[in-house]
Amino acid sequence: MYSPRPSTNTRRGGGFRLLPIVLFAAYLGYYWLSHRETEPITGRTQLIDISREQEAVLGLQGYQEILQQENVVESGKAHDLVTDIGRRIATASGEWDPGFDWKYTLIQSDEKNAFCLPGGKVAVYSGILPIAANPDGLAAIIGHEVAHALLRHGAERMAQQKLVQIGSMAATMATGDMDPGARQAVMGALGVGAKFGILLPFSRDHESEADKVGLLLMAKACFDPREAPRLWERMGQAASGQPSEFASTHPSHETRIRQLNEWMPEALGIFEAQCSGR
């Protein structure tokens, strides 16, 4: 009697390999225990796997590459203002400063932005100066960026992204025997979960943390901290639109204004104690 042979084109079923997930979980536990550090400014536990020296080298390399592509302003009132404010805020960081080689650059551009790379490399785009409006507003911007470097947010993000990449590799191996359609659905769901459940919330937390530390820094440097929420009101007015906070790397302008006002008593206490006689 004829008996048909099984088709060689039969798709593999919904097999799920557990071993890659178990190995990833074990590595995650090891990685966390061996690379956690206590952030000295806030006392928060961070996951960082590079030294400050390595971080500073990466920051300097990135800074030099960016400046080679930009129109750097070498002199003038705006240049001097950025440099003076940056130096005052760096000085105010006091015991928080691990010994960064601070550099301040004004870039001629319509871009409304500023950044501080690891190691203390600060750049301000001229397009943000009208929104800053005054030295106190500019101090709020520079204080926020300096806080990112002091808090080592760049190194922390690199560690987080590395874990997400390794987790994605483990998931790819674990779903290797699944039906292609089911595998694609699982990997898509994991990608969305990593983005909205891990990376974006961490980024927003970093922004809020830098807002608070930047507020305290500008107060220590004797810039009026009450200008910080006003700055974000102007930011909101200048913005053409902002994505929902859930889908953004940054808190909404409204959230930032509310949080800054919540932290204001502490900042004003510093400002009044240190700067009332100036």
C-alpha positions in Angstrom: 0.0 0.0 0.0 1.3 3.5 -0.9 2.2 5.7 2.0 3.1 9.3 1.2 6.3 10.5 2.8 6.2 13.6 5.0 6.7 16.8 3.1 10.2 18.2 3.5 8.7 21.7 3.4 6.8 21.4 6.6 7.5 24.4 8.8 9.0 23.9 12.1 6.5 24.3 15.0 6.5 26.7 17.8 9.5 25.4 19.6 11.1 27.7 22.2 14.6 27.2 23.4 14.8 28.0 27.1 18.6 27.7 27.5 19.6 31.0 25.9 17.1 32.8 28.2 18.5 31.0 31.2 22.1 31.9 30.2 21.1 35.5 29.6 19.4 35.7 33.0 22.6 34.3 34.6 24.8 36.8 32.7 22.4 39.7 33.7 22.8 38.8 37.4 26.6 38.6 37.1 26.7 41.8 35.0 24.6 43.7 37.5 26.5 42.5 40.6 30.0 43.2 39.0 29.2 46.6 37.4 27.0 48.5 39.8 28.2 51.8 41.3 26.7 54.3 43.7 26.3 57.7 42.1 27.8 60.1 44.7 25.5 63.1 44.0 22.1 61.4 44.3 23.1 58.1 46.0 21.4 56.1 43.2 22.8 52.8 42.1 24.0 52.8 38.5 25.0 50.1 36.0 28.3 51.2 34.5 31.0 49.0 32.9 33.6 51.6 31.8 36.0 53.7 33.8 35.8 57.5 34.0 39.1 57.6 32.0 37.6 55.5 29.2 34.5 57.6 29.3 36.5 60.8 29.0 38.4 59.5 26.0 35.2 58.7 24.2 33.7 62.1 25.1 36.8 63.9 23.8 36.8 61.9 20.5 33.1 62.6 20.0 33.5 66.3 20.8 36.4 66.8 18.3 34.5 65.0 15.6 31.4 67.2 16.1 33.4 70.4 16.2 35.2 69.5 12.9 31.7 69.5 11.3 30.4 72.7 12.9 30.9 76.4 12.6 32.6 77.2 15.9 32.4 80.8 17.3 35.8 81.8 18.5 35.0 85.2 20.1 32.4 87.8 20.9 29.9 88.6 23.6 27.9 85.4 23.3 31.0 83.3 23.2 32.3 85.0 26.4 28.9 84.6 28.1 28.8 80.8 27.4 32.4 80.4 28.7 31.9 82.5 31.8 28.6 80.7 32.8 30.2 77.3 32.1 33.2 78.1 34.3 31.0 79.4 37.1 28.8 76.2 37.1 31.9 73.9 36.8 33.4 75.7 39.8 30.1 75.4 41.7 30.1 71.6 41.2 32.9 71.5 43.8 33.2 68.0 45.3 31.0 66.6 42.6 33.6 67.3 40.0 35.9 64.3 39.5 38.5 66.4 37.8 37.0 67.0 34.4 39.0 69.0 31.8 36.1 71.4 31.1 35.8 73.0 27.7 33.0 75.3 26.4 32.1 76.0 22.8 29.5 78.1 21.1 28.4 76.7 17.7 26.8 79.0 15.1 23.6 77.2 14.1 19.9 77.6 14.1 19.6 74.4 16.1 18.0 74.9 19.5 20.2 72.6 21.5 23.2 72.2 23.8 25.1 69.2 25.0 27.9 68.1 27.4 29.8 65.0 26.5 31.6 62.7 29.1 34.6 64.4 30.6 33.1 67.9 30.6 33.0 68.9 26.9 30.2 71.5 26.7 28.7 73.0 23.5 25.8 75.4 23.0 24.2 76.1 19.7 23.4 79.8 19.1 19.9 78.9 18.1 19.0 78.3 21.7 20.2 81.7 22.9 17.0 83.6 22.2 15.1 81.0 24.2 17.6 81.3 27.1 16.8 85.0 26.9 19.2 86.0 29.7 22.2 84.7 31.7 20.1 82.9 34.2 18.2 81.1 31.5 21.5 80.1 29.8 22.8 78.9 33.2 19.7 76.6 33.5 20.6 75.1 30.1 24.3 74.7 30.8 23.7 73.5 34.3 21.4 70.7 33.0 24.1 69.6 30.4 26.9 69.7 33.0 24.7 67.6 35.3 24.5 64.9 32.6 28.3 64.6 32.6 28.7 64.6 36.4 26.0 62.0 36.7 27.6 59.7 34.1 24.4 59.3 32.2 26.3 58.6 28.9 28.1 55.6 30.4 24.9 54.3 32.0 23.0 54.5 28.7 25.8 52.5 27.0 25.5 49.8 29.6 21.7 49.7 29.3 21.9 49.5 25.5 24.5 46.7 25.7 22.2 44.6 27.9 19.2 45.2 25.5 21.4 44.1 22.6 22.5 40.9 24.4 18.9 40.2 25.5 17.8 40.6 21.8 20.5 38.1 20.8 19.3 35.6 23.4 15.7 36.1 22.3 16.7 35.5 18.7 18.4 32.2 19.6 15.5 31.2 21.9 12.9 31.6 19.1 15.0 30.0 16.4 12.8 27.0 16.1 9.5 28.9 16.0 7.3 29.4 13.0 8.6 32.5 11.2 5.4 34.4 11.6 5.2 33.7 15.3 8.9 34.5 15.7 8.5 37.8 14.0 5.6 38.7 16.3 7.6 37.7 19.4 10.7 39.7 18.4 8.6 42.7 17.5 6.8 42.6 20.9 10.2 42.3 22.7 11.6 45.3 20.7 8.6 47.5 21.6 8.8 46.4 25.2 12.5 47.2 25.4 12.0 50.6 23.8 8.9 51.7 25.8 9.6 49.7 29.0 13.3 50.2 29.4 15.1 52.7 27.2 12.7 55.6 27.0 11.8 55.6 30.7 15.5 55.5 31.6 16.1 58.4 29.3 13.3 60.4 30.8 14.6 59.6 34.3 18.0 60.8 33.3 16.6 64.1 32.0 14.7 64.7 35.2 17.7 63.9 37.3 19.8 66.3 35.2 17.1 69.0 35.6 17.3 68.7 39.4 21.1 68.6 39.7 21.4 71.4 37.1 18.9 73.5 39.1 21.1 73.1 42.2 24.2 73.8 40.3 22.9 77.1 38.9 21.8 78.1 42.4 25.3 77.3 43.8 26.8 79.4 41.0 24.6 82.3 42.0 22.2 82.2 39.0 18.5 82.7 39.9 17.0 79.2 39.9 13.5 80.7 39.4 14.5 81.3 35.8 14.6 77.5 35.1 10.8 76.9 34.9 10.4 80.1 32.9 13.0 78.7 30.4 10.8 75.6 29.9 7.8 77.8 29.4 9.7 79.6 26.6 10.8 76.2 25.3 7.2 75.1 25.1 6.2 78.3 23.3 9.0 77.9 20.7 8.3 74.2 20.1 6.2 73.4 17.0 5.0 70.2 18.7 6.1 67.6 21.2 5.4 63.8 21.1 3.5 62.3 24.0 5.7 61.8 27.0 5.3 58.0 26.9 6.9 58.0 23.4 9.6 60.5 24.1 13.1 60.5 25.4 12.4 63.6 27.4 9.7 64.5 29.9 7.0 66.9 28.6 7.6 70.7 29.1 4.7 70.6 31.6 6.3 67.8 33.6 9.6 69.6 33.7 8.1 72.9 34.9 6.1 71.0 37.6 9.2 69.2 38.8 11.4 72.3 38.8 8.9 74.1 40.9 8.8 71.2 43.4 12.6 71.3 43.7 12.6 75.1 43.9 12.6 75.5 47.7 15.8 73.5 48.0 17.4 75.5 45.2 16.3 78.9 46.6 17.7 77.9 50.0 21.1 77.3 48.4 20.8 80.5 46.3 19.8 82.7 49.3 22.4 81.2 51.6 25.4 81.5 49.3 24.5 84.5 47.1 22.5 87.0 49.2 25.6 89.2 49.8 26.7 89.4 46.2 
